[in-house]
């Protein structure tokens, strides 16, 4: 149930869960650490970055990979610095995950964030009527 609760907290978009999520990043269970890392990323919990940085050395590989993803979601200079260092790692899988996280950071938090999902022209219908 605790794993499911961590999952739900991450999906809640409710900042009140951030402190609980950060506490669970240090849980004994790898499954809970994994979901807590995911939840920290989903909540964009900037105050979780230092704890997440320690999870990059977690004994559980899936926790490490989710931590990289979470740091990519959170963004910011500290996370970007960690991902830049990790992208140069000899560990190919983590280096690739870090590169993807850096790309995600750029897209989520960079200049492309201002890209509109669609362009609305309020006069488009008028132009169509004039052509008829």
GIWOBEL-V522608 format. One record per backbone hydrogen bond with DSSP energy under -0.5 kcal/mol. CO is the residue of the C=O (numbers start at 0). NH is the residue of the N-H. If there is no record, write none. Layout:
CO;NH + CO;NH
//
This chain:
0;4 + 1;5 + 2;6 + 3;7 + 4;8 + 5;9 + 6;10 + 7;11 + 8;11 + 8;13 + 9;12 + 12;14 + 13;16 + 14;17 + 16;20 + 17;21 + 18;22 + 19;23 + 20;24 + 21;24 + 22;25 + 23;26 + 28;32 + 29;33 + 30;34 + 31;35 + 32;36 + 33;37 + 34;38 + 35;39 + 36;40 + 37;41 + 38;42 + 39;44 + 40;43 + 43;45 + 44;47 + 45;48 + 47;51 + 48;52 + 49;53 + 50;54 + 51;55 + 52;55 + 53;56 + 54;57 + 58;60 + 59;63 + 60;64 + 61;65 + 62;66 + 63;67 + 64;68 + 65;69 + 66;70 + 67;71 + 68;72 + 69;73 + 70;74 + 75;79 + 76;80 + 77;81 + 78;82 + 79;83 + 80;84 + 81;85 + 82;86 + 83;87 + 84;87 + 85;88 + 89;91 + 90;94 + 91;95 + 92;96 + 93;97 + 94;98 + 95;99 + 96;100 + 97;101 + 98;102 + 99;103 + 100;104 + 101;105 + 102;106 + 103;107 + 104;108 + 105;109 + 109;112 + 110;113 + 111;114 + 117;119 + 118;120 + 119;121 + 120;123 + 122;126 + 123;127 + 124;128 + 125;129 + 126;130 + 127;131 + 128;131
//
